[in-house]
Amino acid sequence: MRKLTYFIGTTIDGFIAGPDDSFDFFAPFLTEDYTSTLFAECPETIPTPGRAAFGIAEAPNKRFDTVVMGRGTYAPGLAVGLTSPYAHLRQIVVSRTLGTSPDPAVEVAAEDPVALVRRLKQQDGLGIWLCGGADLAGQLLPEIDELIIKQYPVVVGSGIPLFRAEFGPRAFTLTDSRVFERGNVVLTYARTAPDAA
C-alpha cells in the first residue's frame, strides 16, 4: 500500500509560513549541502520551473508520483500564472470552492480528503506527497504515515502552523535525523503503531 508523507518546511516554533503566507525567511538557510541533498533524494518536490533552473528537469521521481495540496498552497502559483506547478507529478488540489481546474494536468477534488487519500493509497505507484497546507494536513492527520519535517533554525512568533487540527495526541517514531551546516534539521518520523504508543 502506498504511503502518505507530509514533507514540509517549518520554523523552530512550528510555522510553515508567515501570517501573510510568506516563507522567504527560509531562504538564508538554503545552503549548498542542504539543497544538493534534497535535490538528490526528492527532486520531485521541487516545482517544475525550479527543476529546470537547478538543472534537474530530467531527474526521475524517487519517492513520490502524486502530490496532494490544498487550495491555499496552490493559489500563490496560480496567481502568477503557474497553473501546473508540479507537472512531473499527478497533481490533486483539494478544494470545495475552486470548481473547474484551471489546467488539464491538475485534478480538483471536492470530496472528503480522507476518502480521497484512502483511495489513492489503494492504487499502484510511488508515495503520495502531502504538500500542504495546515488545514488539509489537519484533516489528513489520521492518514499520514510519515512526516519529513525540514526544520529551519528560525523563530517567527506567528503564522500558519504545521497543522490545524482538533486536540488529539498521535504518536510518531523518529526514524532519521540529519543536521546541515546552517543548522537546518531534517527529521523523519513514522506513524507509531497503536499498540506501541
Residue pairs with C-beta under 8 A, 6 or more apart in sequence:
1 121
1 122
2 120
2 121
2 122
2 123
2 125
2 126
2 127
2 128
3 121
3 127
3 128
3 145
3 146
4 68
4 117
4 120
4 121
4 127
4 128
4 130
4 140
4 143
4 144
4 145
4 146
5 63
5 64
5 127
5 128
5 129
5 130
5 144
5 145
5 146
5 147
5 148
6 130
6 137
6 140
6 144
6 146
6 147
6 148
7 42
7 45
7 64
7 129
7 130
7 131
7 148
7 150
8 16
8 130
8 131
8 132
8 137
8 148
8 149
8 150
8 162
9 16
9 23
9 26
9 150
9 151
9 152
10 16
10 149
10 150
10 151
10 152
10 162
11 25
11 151
11 152
11 154
11 155
11 156
11 159
12 151
12 152
12 153
12 154
12 155
13 155
13 156
13 157
14 161
14 162
15 156
15 158
15 159
15 160
15 161
15 162
16 23
16 132
16 133
16 134
16 159
16 160
16 161
16 162
17 23
17 133
17 159
17 160
18 25
18 156
18 158
18 159
18 160
19 158
19 159
19 160
21 72
21 76
21 160
25 152
25 154
25 156
26 152
26 154
28 182
29 152
29 153
29 154
29 182
29 183
29 184
31 180
31 181
31 182
31 184
33 180
33 181
34 180
34 181
34 182
34 184
35 54
37 178
37 180
37 186
38 45
38 46
38 150
39 46
39 54
39 56
39 59
41 62
41 63
42 62
42 63
42 64
43 51
43 56
43 59
43 60
43 61
43 62
44 59
44 61
44 62
44 63
44 64
44 65
44 67
44 86
44 88
44 89
44 129
45 64
45 129
45 131
46 54
46 56
47 77
47 82
47 85
47 86
48 57
48 84
48 85
48 86
48 87
48 88
49 82
49 85
51 57
51 59
51 88
61 88
61 89
61 126
62 126
63 126
63 127
63 129
64 89
64 126
64 127
64 128
64 129
65 89
65 90
65 125
65 126
65 127
66 89
66 90
66 91
66 92
66 120
66 125
66 126
66 127
66 128
66 129
67 86
67 89
67 90
67 91
67 92
67 128
67 129
67 131
68 92
68 94
68 113
68 116
68 117
68 120
68 128
68 129
68 130
68 131
68 136
68 140
69 91
69 92
69 93
69 94
69 130
69 131
69 132
69 133
69 136
70 93
70 94
70 95
70 132
70 133
70 135
70 136
71 93
71 94
71 95
71 97
71 98
72 132
72 133
72 135
73 131
73 132
73 133
73 136
74 85
74 93
74 95
74 98
74 106
77 83
77 85
78 102
83 102
83 103
83 105
83 106
84 91
84 103
84 105
84 106
85 91
86 131
87 105
89 129
90 107
91 105
91 106
91 107
92 106
92 107
92 108
92 109
92 116
92 120
93 101
93 106
93 107
93 108
93 109
94 109
94 110
94 113
94 116
94 136
95 108
95 109
95 110
96 110
98 108
99 108
100 108
101 107
101 108
109 116
113 136
113 139
113 140
114 139
114 140
114 142
114 143
117 128
117 140
117 143
118 143
120 128
121 128
121 143
130 136
130 137
130 140
130 144
133 160
134 160
134 161
134 162
134 163
134 164
135 164
137 144
137 162
137 163
137 164
137 165
138 163
138 164
138 165
138 166
139 165
141 163
141 165
141 170
142 170
144 191
145 190
145 191
146 188
146 189
146 190
146 191
147 172
147 187
147 188
147 189
148 186
148 187
148 188
148 189
149 162
149 186
149 187
149 188
149 189
150 184
150 185
150 186
151 184
151 185
151 186
151 187
152 183
152 184
153 182
153 183
153 184
153 185
170 191
171 191
171 192
171 196
171 197
172 189
172 190
172 191
172 192
173 189
173 190
173 191
173 192
173 196
174 187
174 188
174 189
175 188
175 189
175 190
176 186
176 187
176 188
177 185
177 186
177 187
177 188
178 185
178 186
179 185
180 186
